Amino acid sequence: MANIKSAKKRAKQNGGRRLKNLARRSDIKTSIKKLMSAFEENVSVESAKDLLNQVSAKIARAKNKNVLHRNTASRKISVLTRRFNKFSAKAA
């Protein structure tokens, strides 16, 4: 445990940040699962596009807040977009 006042404050701040980052990561994972289930349930292309835009925005926000590495965020968006394109081509 920290003994110095500034170290105690830093530990408290890091704990709060850890919880926020954990919530952000969890929210992204949940959104990705919703999008994947939408692909499997053959929902309309428009609703799948809305879900894809929401997931992409969440991933971009996490990247900007340094929750995700920029390459990881880019890879996730790329994989989801390719899945969406395959889904929309099959639906058309």
N, C-alpha and C positions, 0 to 999 in steps of 0.2 A: 504494500500500500504506500502511496506517496506521502511524504512528510512535509514537503515544501508547499506553501500555499498555492503558488502558480501551478505546480504539478497536480495538486488536487483539483483545481479548476479545469485544467486541461483534461484530466481523466473524466471528469463529469461531462465536459463538452463532447469528448470522443464517444462516450456512452450514448448520448442523445443522437449524435450523428450516425452511430452504428444502427440504432433502431430505425431511424428514418431510411437509411440505405437498405436495410433489410426489408422494410415495407415496400420500397420502390421496386426492388428485385422481385419480390413476391407478386406485386401487382402486374409486372411485366410478364412473368410466367403464367399467371392466370389469364391474362389477355391473349397470350399466344395459344394457350389451350382452347380458349373460346373460338379463336380463329380456325384452329385445326379441326375442331368439332364441327364448325360451320362448313368447312370443306367436305367433311364426311357426310353431313346431313343434307348436302346439295341444296343449300339456301340460295336465294337469288344472288346474282353477280353484284348488284348494287349494294346489298347489305354486307356482302363479303368485302367489297371495296371500302365501305365505311369502317368495318372492323380493322382492315389492314391499315387504313389511315390513322386510326386511334392507336394501334400497336406501334406503328412507326413513330408517331409523335411521342409516345411514352419512352421508347428506346432513345430517341434523340434527346429528350430532356434528361434522361439518366446519363447519357454521354456528356452533355454539357455540365452536369453537376459532378462529374468524375466518379459516378457509381459504376459505369461500364467503361472499358477501354474503347477508344474510337474504332479500332479495327474489329473488336467484338461486336459493337453496335452495328457497324457497316455490314458485317457478315450476317448477323441476324436479320436485318432488313432485307438483304439480298436474297437470302434463303426463302423468307416469307413471300417476297415479291415473285420469285420464280414459281413457288407453289401456287400463288394466286393466278399467275399467267397460265399455268397448266390447267387449273380449275376453270378459268373463264374460257379457255379454248375448248375444253371438253363440254362445257355448258352451252356453247354457241352452236 
